[in-house]
């Protein structure tokens, strides 16, 4: 069973431009992706500065992209992160939130993400407070689907180290408190899970009282640890059997939109082919389709350098030689590789903190 597939821009760092965003959306729509949620961490007006209105030019771009999604048969979504709003959910906050929701309604939002990730969560009654806010939002939006991201969206203890020890029974409390119609994001056993197992997803589904809405952190490459790499390999560790245990499967893309297509186009094949899936053949087919024969062969030849060795571990002479090979191609993916080699997407911890 193939679950509903989609993309969520949930990365830190330099956001995609609108032309690239539409190009990726339409190409993925042709391969069966059915939703696209705009939620880059760099858009502070959806995060710490959520009370402020977007400039008219930004609203026009969002509205145009919403129309493009409808034209392509893709659900348009926006992820809103009203930062730690549960600390003061009084009349003023409620009014500001209602105004923001009205603005998103005007954009034609079908999928509304309420994202409480990357915030302090070691508070008593956290699940109940968050459920109250989500229900307030649900009563004031025209979006036909709401997907909630918990503060603790994975089993990964890294979240407790970063945001405080999670309350005991947090997922179960959410499951009891949230309306069954509210979907819940989940990234798996780790923030960036290498694989997903049927039993794990069944267990999380039991805790939440609903099938998890998978937020798959591959091929995302944000942050200081991952930005020196281009994750281009085909999807693995996502057996077709997990499909029936999911509400949907959302991919968090790489900072490089065109290169994101290489792994993203292989995900539908993992579900379609099941045990017959060949990840090497899937990548070869996706690369040839996106890059053309010459560039695809070059990228596959350099896959270990780009995907495994990484920019920072390359000998400078090797990096210079690679740059010379890719600068010769007039293709957006080749330009992304050149920019990556030149350090365009290098990220620091301070840069991530600023994206809140």
C-alpha angles and dihedrals in degrees: 000000000000112000122213106287127210147144130251120194095219100145133120120233138038109004124226120262117247096251091055091045092055093043092054093043093053094045092051091045088059088057096050105274109143108183138041122192119197108213112133111169089228091069096090091179087072092045132028092357094042093131090066122085122244116249115261092252091056092047090051091052092049092048092049091049090049089055091048090053091052090049090053094046092249125135111241117222140176127202114221120194109189093192114239089328091160089075090071114014096160131136095284093051092046092051092049091048092050089052091051092049091051089054091051090048089056089056092058097249111183098172116044116193116202102197120194094165123129095027134112110275109168093114132121114251092016096145094049093047092050092047090053090054093046091051090049088053093045089057093053106042132081091209109124094214131038120195116191123203111205122218087243101045097160140035087244112127087212087082092057091049092051103037106022133271110313116243115260112266092009097152094044091049090051091049091054096042102043123083107251090239091066113094120217127215119226130179098195135239089335135027086249101028119202093202143000125225128203094232093049092053091045090053093050090047090054091050093049096039090233139061112278120251099229118232100193112199095206131135090010112126105181127132130052094285099050106028092081089065135068108214101209103147120114120263116276132168092047103105117193089242091074092065095085090051094057134079088206141329118239123187121214103212135218123264086252108073100196094046089049087070093068097068094026093061091055096058096076088052092058089060097037097049101033110178090005092062113125110192094197093053091044092055093045091053094046093047094050091048095049101033106026124236102294100044093039091056091049094050092048090049090053096039096115092050094048100037104029112019095041133198098283094051096049121105106250090238091054090049091051092049091050091050090053092052096050099040087066092067122084095212131113092233092053090050089052090054091049091049090048091051088050091054100252093141100038108136134198132196090252090056091053092049089052091055093066 
